[in-house]
Amino acid sequence: MKRVKVVRNYQITIPSEIRKAIGIEVGDVLLINVVDNKIILEKVKDDLPTFKVGKRIEEKDIEEALLKGLKRSIVGG
């Protein structure tokens, strides 16, 4: 367990060993939730669809990405 201090604008720094253990990098998105008076942070997987540069993107690829995002927004995670 680590102690962190809440600073101006109610921000905290996630300690490096925790970032490394979970694989958090700059630009990642985290989910935050409160359970039994505890704050739970969880790294979001595949926040945005990615496609290889130079690869032709088919309509079905776009539809799959949209459906995946819609499901995530409705179901969560």
C-alpha positions as CSV (number, residue, x, y, z in Angstrom):
1,M,0.0,0.0,0.0
2,K,1.3,3.5,-0.9
3,R,0.5,6.9,0.5
4,V,0.0,9.8,-1.9
5,K,-0.9,13.4,-1.2
6,V,-3.8,15.2,-2.8
7,V,-2.4,18.5,-4.3
8,R,-3.9,21.5,-5.9
9,N,-7.0,20.8,-8.1
10,Y,-7.4,17.5,-6.1
11,Q,-4.8,15.7,-8.2
12,I,-2.6,12.8,-7.1
13,T,0.4,11.1,-8.6
14,I,0.3,7.3,-9.1
15,P,3.6,5.9,-7.8
16,S,6.0,4.6,-10.5
17,E,6.0,1.0,-9.2
18,I,2.2,0.9,-9.4
19,R,2.2,2.4,-12.9
20,K,4.7,-0.2,-14.0
21,A,2.9,-3.1,-12.4
22,I,-0.3,-2.2,-14.2
23,G,1.3,-0.9,-17.4
24,I,-0.1,2.7,-17.2
25,E,1.4,5.1,-19.7
26,V,0.9,8.7,-20.6
27,G,-2.4,9.1,-22.4
28,D,-4.0,5.9,-21.0
29,V,-7.6,6.2,-19.7
30,L,-8.6,4.9,-16.3
31,L,-12.0,4.1,-14.8
32,I,-12.6,5.4,-11.3
33,N,-15.2,4.0,-8.9
34,V,-16.0,4.1,-5.2
35,V,-16.6,0.8,-3.4
36,D,-17.1,0.6,0.3
37,N,-15.4,4.0,0.8
38,K,-12.4,3.0,-1.3
39,I,-11.4,4.5,-4.6
40,I,-10.8,1.9,-7.3
41,L,-8.8,2.9,-10.4
42,E,-8.8,0.5,-13.4
43,K,-6.9,0.8,-16.7
44,V,-9.3,0.8,-19.7
45,K,-8.3,-1.8,-22.4
46,D,-8.3,-0.7,-26.0
47,D,-9.9,2.7,-25.4
48,L,-9.9,3.6,-29.1
49,P,-9.7,1.3,-32.1
50,T,-6.3,1.3,-33.9
51,F,-5.6,0.4,-37.5
52,K,-2.2,-0.1,-39.1
53,V,-1.0,2.7,-41.2
54,G,-1.3,2.0,-44.9
55,K,-3.8,-0.8,-44.3
56,R,-7.1,-0.4,-46.2
57,I,-9.9,0.0,-43.7
58,E,-13.1,-1.9,-44.8
59,E,-16.6,-0.9,-43.8
60,K,-16.9,-4.0,-41.6
61,D,-13.8,-2.9,-39.6
62,I,-15.4,0.5,-38.9
63,E,-18.7,-1.2,-38.0
64,E,-16.9,-3.6,-35.6
65,A,-15.1,-0.7,-33.9
66,L,-18.4,1.2,-33.5
67,L,-20.2,-1.8,-32.1
68,K,-17.4,-2.4,-29.6
69,G,-17.4,1.2,-28.4
70,L,-21.2,1.2,-28.2
71,K,-21.2,-2.0,-26.1
72,R,-18.5,-0.6,-23.8
73,S,-20.5,2.6,-23.2
74,I,-23.7,0.6,-22.4
75,V,-22.2,-2.3,-20.5
76,G,-19.1,-0.7,-19.2
77,G,-15.4,-1.7,-19.1
